[in-house]
Amino acid sequence: MFIAYAVVGILLAAVLTGSAFATFTRQEAVVGSMSSLGVPDSWFPRLAALKAAGAVGLVVGLWVVPLGVAAAIGVILYFIGAAITHLRVKDYAIAPVVVIFLLAVAALVLRLASA
């Protein structure tokens, strides 16, 4: 189970790192998408920092089980919030959010199973 967690955790960390970088650097696709959802510009650095922290926590969670569990829970909560934000403005194109959410759930289950 540990190898499965390592694969899922590192994959999810890579996705979160890319998303955090795109948010920090305010790439047009990300800024346009988040702005259309009503996310204020002042939230971008905080949201990017949360994604980056989740990525670091998942990777460090390979060695520190409680941190891996906490990071996975944090990422799950982040993407529940993202889904709610999409649905609040009636944007039903939430497939990427759901996929990342499911990866985070898988990371949590696998980290708990391999502890």
C-alpha positions in Angstrom: 0.0 0.0 0.0 2.9 2.3 0.7 4.0 2.2 -3.0 0.5 3.1 -4.1 0.4 6.0 -1.7 3.8 7.1 -2.9 2.7 7.1 -6.6 -0.7 8.8 -5.9 0.8 11.3 -3.4 3.6 12.3 -5.7 1.3 12.6 -8.7 -1.1 14.7 -6.7 1.8 16.8 -5.3 2.9 17.5 -8.9 -0.5 18.6 -10.0 -0.8 20.9 -6.9 2.6 22.3 -7.5 1.8 23.1 -11.1 -1.5 24.7 -10.1 0.1 26.7 -7.3 2.8 27.9 -9.7 0.2 29.0 -12.2 -1.7 30.8 -9.6 1.4 32.5 -8.1 2.5 33.7 -11.5 -1.1 34.7 -12.4 -1.2 32.8 -15.7 -4.1 34.0 -17.8 -6.0 30.7 -17.9 -6.0 30.4 -14.1 -6.7 34.1 -13.5 -9.6 34.1 -16.0 -11.1 30.9 -14.6 -10.8 32.0 -10.9 -12.1 35.5 -11.7 -15.1 34.1 -13.6 -15.9 32.2 -10.4 -15.9 35.4 -8.4 -12.6 34.7 -6.5 -11.1 38.1 -5.5 -7.6 38.8 -6.7 -6.4 39.2 -3.1 -7.1 35.5 -2.5 -4.8 34.2 -5.2 -1.6 34.2 -3.1 -3.4 32.5 -0.2 -5.0 29.8 -2.4 -1.7 29.2 -4.2 0.1 28.9 -0.8 -2.6 26.3 0.3 -2.0 24.2 -2.8 1.8 24.4 -2.3 1.5 23.5 1.3 -0.6 20.5 0.4 2.0 19.4 -2.1 4.8 19.7 0.4 2.7 17.9 3.0 1.9 15.0 0.7 5.6 14.5 -0.2 6.9 14.8 3.4 4.0 12.5 4.3 6.0 9.7 2.7 8.1 9.8 5.9 5.8 11.5 8.4 2.5 9.7 8.4 0.5 12.3 10.4 1.6 15.0 8.0 0.6 13.0 5.0 -2.8 12.4 6.5 -3.3 16.1 7.4 -2.1 17.2 3.9 -4.6 14.8 2.2 -7.4 16.0 4.4 -6.5 19.6 3.7 -6.4 19.0 -0.1 -9.8 17.3 0.2 -11.3 20.3 2.0 -9.7 22.7 -0.5 -11.3 20.9 -3.4 -14.7 20.6 -1.7 -14.5 24.4 -1.4 -13.5 24.6 -5.1 -16.5 22.5 -6.1 -18.9 24.6 -4.0 -17.4 27.7 -5.6 -18.0 26.3 -9.1 -21.6 25.2 -8.3 -22.4 28.5 -6.6 -22.0 30.3 -9.9 -23.6 27.5 -11.8 -20.4 26.5 -13.5 -20.8 22.7 -14.0 -17.4 22.1 -15.7 -15.9 20.7 -12.5 -14.3 17.6 -13.9 -10.8 18.7 -13.0 -11.9 19.6 -9.5 -13.5 16.2 -9.0 -10.5 14.3 -10.4 -8.1 16.1 -8.0 -10.6 15.6 -5.1 -10.7 11.9 -5.9 -6.9 11.7 -6.0 -6.8 13.4 -2.6 -9.3 10.9 -1.2 -7.2 8.0 -2.6 -4.1 9.5 -1.1 -5.8 9.7 2.3 -7.1 6.1 2.2 -3.8 4.8 1.0 -1.8 6.7 3.6 -4.0 5.4 6.4 -3.9 1.9 5.0 -0.1 1.9 4.8 0.6 3.5 8.2 
